[in-house]
Amino acid sequence: MTSIRYAARAARRAPLRALVVCPKSVMHGWETETARFTPTLCAIAFEPMQALAPAPPGPVDEPVILVANYAQLRNNATWFQQQAWDA
């Protein structure tokens, strides 16, 4: 909850691209809690096919939280490192 509030405050100042890395079992919770408490933020679960895209998913001009699990981060480390993250 604290992280979601931080992201919401940061998104008021400038467009936000945030990466959340968590256990696979709580990925869905990040999506639902973000939608519930901060509907101005868009939380998107990372899908392996997204690693083929040059940029993270979601609207460019709106705040986005990309939620990935530890295995996805490890398996797609190069892609994640190439992205510009604000948080």
Jmol script that loads the backbone (N, CA, C; Angstrom):
load data "model"
ATOM      1  N   MET A   1       0.819  -1.186   0.000  1.00  0.00           N
ATOM      2  CA  MET A   1       0.000   0.000   0.000  1.00  0.00           C
ATOM      3  C   MET A   1       0.872   1.262   0.000  1.00  0.00           C
ATOM      4  N   THR A   2       1.928   1.251   0.767  1.00  0.00           N
ATOM      5  CA  THR A   2       2.820   2.407   0.813  1.00  0.00           C
ATOM      6  C   THR A   2       3.449   2.650  -0.553  1.00  0.00           C
ATOM      7  N   SER A   3       3.841   1.594  -1.221  1.00  0.00           N
ATOM      8  CA  SER A   3       4.450   1.739  -2.546  1.00  0.00           C
ATOM      9  C   SER A   3       3.463   2.284  -3.564  1.00  0.00           C
ATOM     10  N   ILE A   4       2.218   1.867  -3.468  1.00  0.00           N
ATOM     11  CA  ILE A   4       1.190   2.364  -4.383  1.00  0.00           C
ATOM     12  C   ILE A   4       0.964   3.853  -4.139  1.00  0.00           C
ATOM     13  N   ARG A   5       0.922   4.258  -2.882  1.00  0.00           N
ATOM     14  CA  ARG A   5       0.753   5.688  -2.565  1.00  0.00           C
ATOM     15  C   ARG A   5       1.935   6.503  -3.074  1.00  0.00           C
ATOM     16  N   TYR A   6       3.144   5.978  -2.899  1.00  0.00           N
ATOM     17  CA  TYR A   6       4.328   6.668  -3.402  1.00  0.00           C
ATOM     18  C   TYR A   6       4.228   6.855  -4.913  1.00  0.00           C
ATOM     19  N   ALA A   7       3.864   5.810  -5.617  1.00  0.00           N
ATOM     20  CA  ALA A   7       3.738   5.892  -7.074  1.00  0.00           C
ATOM     21  C   ALA A   7       2.665   6.906  -7.472  1.00  0.00           C
ATOM     22  N   ALA A   8       1.569   6.935  -6.756  1.00  0.00           N
ATOM     23  CA  ALA A   8       0.497   7.892  -7.066  1.00  0.00           C
ATOM     24  C   ALA A   8       0.981   9.327  -6.887  1.00  0.00           C
ATOM     25  N   ARG A   9       1.729   9.589  -5.812  1.00  0.00           N
ATOM     26  CA  ARG A   9       2.268  10.947  -5.595  1.00  0.00           C
ATOM     27  C   ARG A   9       3.281  11.308  -6.675  1.00  0.00           C
ATOM     28  N   ALA A  10       4.152  10.378  -7.017  1.00  0.00           N
ATOM     29  CA  ALA A  10       5.159  10.636  -8.046  1.00  0.00           C
ATOM     30  C   ALA A  10       4.514  10.884  -9.402  1.00  0.00           C
ATOM     31  N   ALA A  11       3.423  10.196  -9.684  1.00  0.00           N
ATOM     32  CA  ALA A  11       2.742  10.343 -10.972  1.00  0.00           C
ATOM     33  C   ALA A  11       2.079  11.696 -11.109  1.00  0.00           C
ATOM     34  N   ARG A  12       1.796  12.377 -10.002  1.00  0.00           N
ATOM     35  CA  ARG A  12       1.202  13.722 -10.088  1.00  0.00           C
ATOM     36  C   ARG A  12       2.200  14.742 -10.607  1.00  0.00           C
ATOM     37  N   ARG A  13       3.489  14.493 -10.361  1.00  0.00           N
ATOM     38  CA  ARG A  13       4.527  15.444 -10.769  1.00  0.00           C
ATOM     39  C   ARG A  13       4.969  15.262 -12.214  1.00  0.00           C
ATOM     40  N   ALA A  14       4.979  14.029 -12.693  1.00  0.00           N
ATOM     41  CA  ALA A  14       5.457  13.735 -14.052  1.00  0.00           C
ATOM     42  C   ALA A  14       4.967  12.350 -14.454  1.00  0.00           C
ATOM     43  N   PRO A  15       4.970  12.066 -15.750  1.00  0.00           N
ATOM     44  CA  PRO A  15       4.619  10.709 -16.177  1.00  0.00           C
ATOM     45  C   PRO A  15       5.516   9.698 -15.462  1.00  0.00           C
ATOM     46  N   LEU A  16       4.947   8.589 -15.082  1.00  0.00           N
ATOM     47  CA  LEU A  16       5.657   7.618 -14.258  1.00  0.00           C
ATOM     48  C   LEU A  16       5.732   6.271 -14.960  1.00  0.00           C
ATOM     49  N   ARG A  17       6.908   5.686 -14.960  1.00  0.00           N
ATOM     50  CA  ARG A  17       7.120   4.320 -15.419  1.00  0.00           C
ATOM     51  C   ARG A  17       7.779   3.597 -14.250  1.00  0.00           C
ATOM     52  N   ALA A  18       7.013   2.761 -13.575  1.00  0.00           N
ATOM     53  CA  ALA A  18       7.528   2.059 -12.398  1.00  0.00           C
ATOM     54  C   ALA A  18       7.532   0.563 -12.630  1.00  0.00           C
ATOM     55  N   LEU A  19       8.516  -0.089 -12.047  1.00  0.00           N
ATOM     56  CA  LEU A  19       8.629  -1.540 -12.110  1.00  0.00           C
ATOM     57  C   LEU A  19       8.486  -2.090 -10.710  1.00  0.00           C
ATOM     58  N   VAL A  20       7.571  -3.033 -10.545  1.00  0.00           N
ATOM     59  CA  VAL A  20       7.395  -3.737  -9.275  1.00  0.00           C
ATOM     60  C   VAL A  20       7.779  -5.190  -9.526  1.00  0.00           C
ATOM     61  N   VAL A  21       8.701  -5.704  -8.728  1.00  0.00           N
ATOM     62  CA  VAL A  21       9.104  -7.099  -8.807  1.00  0.00           C
ATOM     63  C   VAL A  21       8.647  -7.767  -7.521  1.00  0.00           C
ATOM     64  N   CYS A  22       7.874  -8.820  -7.664  1.00  0.00           N
ATOM     65  CA  CYS A  22       7.263  -9.466  -6.503  1.00  0.00           C
ATOM     66  C   CYS A  22       7.105 -10.960  -6.762  1.00  0.00           C
ATOM     67  N   PRO A  23       6.747 -11.729  -5.732  1.00  0.00           N
ATOM     68  CA  PRO A  23       6.460 -13.146  -5.966  1.00  0.00           C
ATOM     69  C   PRO A  23       5.278 -13.299  -6.925  1.00  0.00           C
ATOM     70  N   LYS A  24       5.303 -14.351  -7.693  1.00  0.00           N
ATOM     71  CA  LYS A  24       4.240 -14.606  -8.674  1.00  0.00           C
ATOM     72  C   LYS A  24       2.871 -14.659  -8.001  1.00  0.00           C
ATOM     73  N   SER A  25       2.815 -15.159  -6.790  1.00  0.00           N
ATOM     74  CA  SER A  25       1.543 -15.324  -6.086  1.00  0.00           C
ATOM     75  C   SER A  25       0.848 -14.002  -5.747  1.00  0.00           C
ATOM     76  N   VAL A  26       1.565 -12.890  -5.754  1.00  0.00           N
ATOM     77  CA  VAL A  26       0.929 -11.608  -5.408  1.00  0.00           C
ATOM     78  C   VAL A  26       0.834 -10.640  -6.589  1.00  0.00           C
ATOM     79  N   MET A  27       1.201 -11.085  -7.773  1.00  0.00           N
ATOM     80  CA  MET A  27       1.123 -10.197  -8.946  1.00  0.00           C
ATOM     81  C   MET A  27      -0.295  -9.691  -9.169  1.00  0.00           C
ATOM     82  N   HIS A  28      -1.261 -10.585  -9.109  1.00  0.00           N
ATOM     83  CA  HIS A  28      -2.652 -10.183  -9.318  1.00  0.00           C
ATOM     84  C   HIS A  28      -3.090  -9.184  -8.243  1.00  0.00           C
ATOM     85  N   GLY A  29      -2.614  -9.359  -7.036  1.00  0.00           N
ATOM     86  CA  GLY A  29      -2.933  -8.431  -5.951  1.00  0.00           C
ATOM     87  C   GLY A  29      -2.459  -7.024  -6.246  1.00  0.00           C
ATOM     88  N   TRP A  30      -1.283  -6.901  -6.843  1.00  0.00           N
ATOM     89  CA  TRP A  30      -0.789  -5.579  -7.222  1.00  0.00           C
ATOM     90  C   TRP A  30      -1.728  -4.911  -8.218  1.00  0.00           C
ATOM     91  N   GLU A  31      -2.196  -5.669  -9.183  1.00  0.00           N
ATOM     92  CA  GLU A  31      -3.111  -5.107 -10.185  1.00  0.00           C
ATOM     93  C   GLU A  31      -4.426  -4.664  -9.546  1.00  0.00           C
ATOM     94  N   THR A  32      -5.014  -5.528  -8.747  1.00  0.00           N
ATOM     95  CA  THR A  32      -6.326  -5.207  -8.164  1.00  0.00           C
ATOM     96  C   THR A  32      -6.236  -4.101  -7.128  1.00  0.00           C
ATOM     97  N   GLU A  33      -5.206  -4.117  -6.294  1.00  0.00           N
ATOM     98  CA  GLU A  33      -5.072  -3.072  -5.269  1.00  0.00           C
ATOM     99  C   GLU A  33      -4.749  -1.720  -5.889  1.00  0.00           C
ATOM    100  N   THR A  34      -3.968  -1.712  -6.930  1.00  0.00           N
ATOM    101  CA  THR A  34      -3.681  -0.445  -7.615  1.00  0.00           C
ATOM    102  C   THR A  34      -4.963   0.128  -8.210  1.00  0.00           C
ATOM    103  N   ALA A  35      -5.739  -0.697  -8.869  1.00  0.00           N
ATOM    104  CA  ALA A  35      -7.012  -0.239  -9.453  1.00  0.00           C
ATOM    105  C   ALA A  35      -7.979   0.221  -8.362  1.00  0.00           C
ATOM    106  N   ARG A  36      -7.957  -0.448  -7.241  1.00  0.00           N
ATOM    107  CA  ARG A  36      -8.883  -0.121  -6.148  1.00  0.00           C
ATOM    108  C   ARG A  36      -8.540   1.199  -5.460  1.00  0.00           C
ATOM    109  N   PHE A  37      -7.252   1.402  -5.149  1.00  0.00           N
ATOM    110  CA  PHE A  37      -6.861   2.559  -4.356  1.00  0.00           C
ATOM    111  C   PHE A  37      -6.358   3.751  -5.165  1.00  0.00           C
ATOM    112  N   THR A  38      -5.855   3.516  -6.354  1.00  0.00           N
ATOM    113  CA  THR A  38      -5.349   4.608  -7.192  1.00  0.00           C
ATOM    114  C   THR A  38      -5.758   4.374  -8.637  1.00  0.00           C
ATOM    115  N   PRO A  39      -7.017   4.631  -8.956  1.00  0.00           N
ATOM    116  CA  PRO A  39      -7.496   4.366 -10.320  1.00  0.00           C
ATOM    117  C   PRO A  39      -6.794   5.204 -11.392  1.00  0.00           C
ATOM    118  N   THR A  40      -6.041   6.228 -10.994  1.00  0.00           N
ATOM    119  CA  THR A  40      -5.309   7.026 -11.988  1.00  0.00           C
ATOM    120  C   THR A  40      -4.051   6.315 -12.461  1.00  0.00           C
ATOM    121  N   LEU A  41      -3.624   5.273 -11.741  1.00  0.00           N
ATOM    122  CA  LEU A  41      -2.462   4.492 -12.150  1.00  0.00           C
ATOM    123  C   LEU A  41      -2.923   3.235 -12.873  1.00  0.00           C
ATOM    124  N   CYS A  42      -2.139   2.817 -13.815  1.00  0.00           N
ATOM    125  CA  CYS A  42      -2.436   1.602 -14.567  1.00  0.00           C
ATOM    126  C   CYS A  42      -1.387   0.555 -14.200  1.00  0.00           C
ATOM    127  N   ALA A  43      -1.809  -0.539 -13.594  1.00  0.00           N
ATOM    128  CA  ALA A  43      -0.891  -1.635 -13.277  1.00  0.00           C
ATOM    129  C   ALA A  43      -1.093  -2.749 -14.299  1.00  0.00           C
ATOM    130  N   ILE A  44      -0.003  -3.164 -14.901  1.00  0.00           N
ATOM    131  CA  ILE A  44      -0.052  -4.178 -15.949  1.00  0.00           C
ATOM    132  C   ILE A  44       0.887  -5.317 -15.569  1.00  0.00           C
ATOM    133  N   ALA A  45       0.397  -6.542 -15.637  1.00  0.00           N
ATOM    134  CA  ALA A  45       1.241  -7.707 -15.380  1.00  0.00           C
ATOM    135  C   ALA A  45       2.136  -7.955 -16.592  1.00  0.00           C
ATOM    136  N   PHE A  46       3.398  -8.181 -16.335  1.00  0.00           N
ATOM    137  CA  PHE A  46       4.354  -8.461 -17.407  1.00  0.00           C
ATOM    138  C   PHE A  46       4.059  -9.822 -18.022  1.00  0.00           C
ATOM    139  N   GLU A  47       4.067  -9.880 -19.333  1.00  0.00           N
ATOM    140  CA  GLU A  47       3.923 -11.127 -20.086  1.00  0.00           C
ATOM    141  C   GLU A  47       5.219 -11.334 -20.874  1.00  0.00           C
ATOM    142  N   PRO A  48       5.727 -12.543 -20.942  1.00  0.00           N
ATOM    143  CA  PRO A  48       7.001 -12.782 -21.626  1.00  0.00           C
ATOM    144  C   PRO A  48       7.075 -12.234 -23.051  1.00  0.00           C
ATOM    145  N   MET A  49       5.976 -12.227 -23.779  1.00  0.00           N
ATOM    146  CA  MET A  49       5.993 -11.697 -25.151  1.00  0.00           C
ATOM    147  C   MET A  49       6.286 -10.197 -25.171  1.00  0.00           C
ATOM    148  N   GLN A  50       6.053  -9.510 -24.068  1.00  0.00           N
ATOM    149  CA  GLN A  50       6.333  -8.076 -24.006  1.00  0.00           C
ATOM    150  C   GLN A  50       7.828  -7.790 -24.106  1.00  0.00           C
ATOM    151  N   ALA A  51       8.652  -8.776 -23.796  1.00  0.00           N
ATOM    152  CA  ALA A  51      10.095  -8.600 -23.894  1.00  0.00           C
ATOM    153  C   ALA A  51      10.548  -8.434 -25.347  1.00  0.00           C
ATOM    154  N   LEU A  52       9.689  -8.745 -26.293  1.00  0.00           N
ATOM    155  CA  LEU A  52      10.009  -8.541 -27.705  1.00  0.00           C
ATOM    156  C   LEU A  52       9.736  -7.108 -28.149  1.00  0.00           C
ATOM    157  N   ALA A  53       8.976  -6.373 -27.350  1.00  0.00           N
ATOM    158  CA  ALA A  53       8.644  -4.983 -27.687  1.00  0.00           C
ATOM    159  C   ALA A  53       9.788  -4.062 -27.251  1.00  0.00           C
ATOM    160  N   PRO A  54       9.976  -2.955 -27.957  1.00  0.00           N
ATOM    161  CA  PRO A  54      11.063  -2.048 -27.600  1.00  0.00           C
ATOM    162  C   PRO A  54      10.799  -1.231 -26.335  1.00  0.00           C
ATOM    163  N   ALA A  55       9.540  -1.093 -25.944  1.00  0.00           N
ATOM    164  CA  ALA A  55       9.201  -0.265 -24.783  1.00  0.00           C
ATOM    165  C   ALA A  55       8.211  -1.011 -23.892  1.00  0.00           C
ATOM    166  N   PRO A  56       8.129  -0.620 -22.623  1.00  0.00           N
ATOM    167  CA  PRO A  56       7.157  -1.255 -21.732  1.00  0.00           C
ATOM    168  C   PRO A  56       5.733  -1.037 -22.215  1.00  0.00           C
ATOM    169  N   PRO A  57       4.818  -1.924 -21.853  1.00  0.00           N
ATOM    170  CA  PRO A  57       3.423  -1.777 -22.277  1.00  0.00           C
ATOM    171  C   PRO A  57       2.739  -0.621 -21.576  1.00  0.00           C
ATOM    172  N   GLY A  58       1.630  -0.222 -22.129  1.00  0.00           N
ATOM    173  CA  GLY A  58       0.825   0.835 -21.512  1.00  0.00           C
ATOM    174  C   GLY A  58       0.933   2.140 -22.257  1.00  0.00           C
ATOM    175  N   PRO A  59       0.007   3.060 -21.953  1.00  0.00           N
ATOM    176  CA  PRO A  59       0.012   4.361 -22.612  1.00  0.00           C
ATOM    177  C   PRO A  59       1.256   5.171 -22.250  1.00  0.00           C
ATOM    178  N   VAL A  60       1.840   5.810 -23.221  1.00  0.00           N
ATOM    179  CA  VAL A  60       3.080   6.560 -23.023  1.00  0.00           C
ATOM    180  C   VAL A  60       2.865   7.789 -22.151  1.00  0.00           C
ATOM    181  N   ASP A  61       1.730   8.431 -22.269  1.00  0.00           N
ATOM    182  CA  ASP A  61       1.488   9.690 -21.566  1.00  0.00           C
ATOM    183  C   ASP A  61       0.736   9.526 -20.244  1.00  0.00           C
ATOM    184  N   GLU A  62       0.586   8.297 -19.773  1.00  0.00           N
ATOM    185  CA  GLU A  62      -0.098   8.049 -18.507  1.00  0.00           C
ATOM    186  C   GLU A  62       0.807   7.235 -17.590  1.00  0.00           C
ATOM    187  N   PRO A  63       0.605   7.355 -16.269  1.00  0.00           N
ATOM    188  CA  PRO A  63       1.434   6.586 -15.342  1.00  0.00           C
ATOM    189  C   PRO A  63       1.146   5.089 -15.432  1.00  0.00           C
ATOM    190  N   VAL A  64       2.208   4.304 -15.451  1.00  0.00           N
ATOM    191  CA  VAL A  64       2.078   2.852 -15.585  1.00  0.00           C
ATOM    192  C   VAL A  64       2.994   2.160 -14.580  1.00  0.00           C
ATOM    193  N   ILE A  65       2.453   1.138 -13.928  1.00  0.00           N
ATOM    194  CA  ILE A  65       3.245   0.256 -13.079  1.00  0.00           C
ATOM    195  C   ILE A  65       3.277  -1.100 -13.769  1.00  0.00           C
ATOM    196  N   LEU A  66       4.470  -1.573 -14.078  1.00  0.00           N
ATOM    197  CA  LEU A  66       4.627  -2.893 -14.674  1.00  0.00           C
ATOM    198  C   LEU A  66       4.979  -3.861 -13.549  1.00  0.00           C
ATOM    199  N   VAL A  67       4.197  -4.913 -13.414  1.00  0.00           N
ATOM    200  CA  VAL A  67       4.373  -5.880 -12.331  1.00  0.00           C
ATOM    201  C   VAL A  67       4.973  -7.164 -12.912  1.00  0.00           C
ATOM    202  N   ALA A  68       6.137  -7.542 -12.403  1.00  0.00           N
ATOM    203  CA  ALA A  68       6.817  -8.746 -12.869  1.00  0.00           C
ATOM    204  C   ALA A  68       7.210  -9.599 -11.669  1.00  0.00           C
ATOM    205  N   ASN A  69       7.341 -10.889 -11.907  1.00  0.00           N
ATOM    206  CA  ASN A  69       7.806 -11.747 -10.811  1.00  0.00           C
ATOM    207  C   ASN A  69       9.312 -11.989 -10.960  1.00  0.00           C
ATOM    208  N   TYR A  70       9.889 -12.618  -9.939  1.00  0.00           N
ATOM    209  CA  TYR A  70      11.337 -12.798  -9.905  1.00  0.00           C
ATOM    210  C   TYR A  70      11.872 -13.603 -11.097  1.00  0.00           C
ATOM    211  N   ALA A  71      11.172 -14.647 -11.477  1.00  0.00           N
ATOM    212  CA  ALA A  71      11.619 -15.461 -12.609  1.00  0.00           C
ATOM    213  C   ALA A  71      11.577 -14.654 -13.909  1.00  0.00           C
ATOM    214  N   GLN A  72      10.547 -13.849 -14.084  1.00  0.00           N
ATOM    215  CA  GLN A  72      10.455 -13.024 -15.294  1.00  0.00           C
ATOM    216  C   GLN A  72      11.597 -12.018 -15.344  1.00  0.00           C
ATOM    217  N   LEU A  73      11.928 -11.441 -14.196  1.00  0.00           N
ATOM    218  CA  LEU A  73      13.034 -10.489 -14.149  1.00  0.00           C
ATOM    219  C   LEU A  73      14.344 -11.182 -14.512  1.00  0.00           C
ATOM    220  N   ARG A  74      14.564 -12.355 -13.964  1.00  0.00           N
ATOM    221  CA  ARG A  74      15.792 -13.109 -14.240  1.00  0.00           C
ATOM    222  C   ARG A  74      15.862 -13.528 -15.711  1.00  0.00           C
ATOM    223  N   ASN A  75      14.764 -14.035 -16.254  1.00  0.00           N
ATOM    224  CA  ASN A  75      14.759 -14.535 -17.631  1.00  0.00           C
ATOM    225  C   ASN A  75      14.813 -13.437 -18.683  1.00  0.00           C
ATOM    226  N   ASN A  76      14.393 -12.240 -18.328  1.00  0.00           N
ATOM    227  CA  ASN A  76      14.355 -11.122 -19.281  1.00  0.00           C
ATOM    228  C   ASN A  76      15.179  -9.946 -18.781  1.00  0.00           C
ATOM    229  N   ALA A  77      16.243 -10.223 -18.071  1.00  0.00           N
ATOM    230  CA  ALA A  77      17.046  -9.181 -17.428  1.00  0.00           C
ATOM    231  C   ALA A  77      17.529  -8.112 -18.406  1.00  0.00           C
ATOM    232  N   THR A  78      17.963  -8.514 -19.572  1.00  0.00           N
ATOM    233  CA  THR A  78      18.471  -7.540 -20.551  1.00  0.00           C
ATOM    234  C   THR A  78      17.385  -6.556 -20.950  1.00  0.00           C
ATOM    235  N   TRP A  79      16.187  -7.046 -21.211  1.00  0.00           N
ATOM    236  CA  TRP A  79      15.078  -6.168 -21.603  1.00  0.00           C
ATOM    237  C   TRP A  79      14.756  -5.187 -20.487  1.00  0.00           C
ATOM    238  N   PHE A  80      14.677  -5.672 -19.257  1.00  0.00           N
ATOM    239  CA  PHE A  80      14.355  -4.792 -18.130  1.00  0.00           C
ATOM    240  C   PHE A  80      15.438  -3.734 -17.939  1.00  0.00           C
ATOM    241  N   GLN A  81      16.682  -4.093 -18.134  1.00  0.00           N
ATOM    242  CA  GLN A  81      17.779  -3.131 -17.984  1.00  0.00           C
ATOM    243  C   GLN A  81      17.776  -2.065 -19.065  1.00  0.00           C
ATOM    244  N   GLN A  82      17.236  -2.377 -20.223  1.00  0.00           N
ATOM    245  CA  GLN A  82      17.221  -1.426 -21.331  1.00  0.00           C
ATOM    246  C   GLN A  82      16.110  -0.380 -21.201  1.00  0.00           C
ATOM    247  N   GLN A  83      15.190  -0.595 -20.293  1.00  0.00           N
ATOM    248  CA  GLN A  83      14.055   0.328 -20.144  1.00  0.00           C
ATOM    249  C   GLN A  83      14.421   1.465 -19.191  1.00  0.00           C
ATOM    250  N   ALA A  84      13.760   2.584 -19.349  1.00  0.00           N
ATOM    251  CA  ALA A  84      13.941   3.730 -18.452  1.00  0.00           C
ATOM    252  C   ALA A  84      12.849   3.679 -17.395  1.00  0.00           C
ATOM    253  N   TRP A  85      13.233   3.406 -16.163  1.00  0.00           N
ATOM    254  CA  TRP A  85      12.267   3.315 -15.061  1.00  0.00           C
ATOM    255  C   TRP A  85      12.398   4.535 -14.160  1.00  0.00           C
ATOM    256  N   ASP A  86      11.279   5.028 -13.689  1.00  0.00           N
ATOM    257  CA  ASP A  86      11.279   6.142 -12.738  1.00  0.00           C
ATOM    258  C   ASP A  86      11.310   5.647 -11.300  1.00  0.00           C
ATOM    259  N   ALA A  87      10.816   4.462 -11.103  1.00  0.00           N
ATOM    260  CA  ALA A  87      10.785   3.890  -9.736  1.00  0.00           C
ATOM    261  C   ALA A  87      10.813   2.385  -9.844  1.00  0.00           C
TER     262      ALA A  87
END
end "model"
wireframe off; spacefill off
backbone 0.3
color backbone group
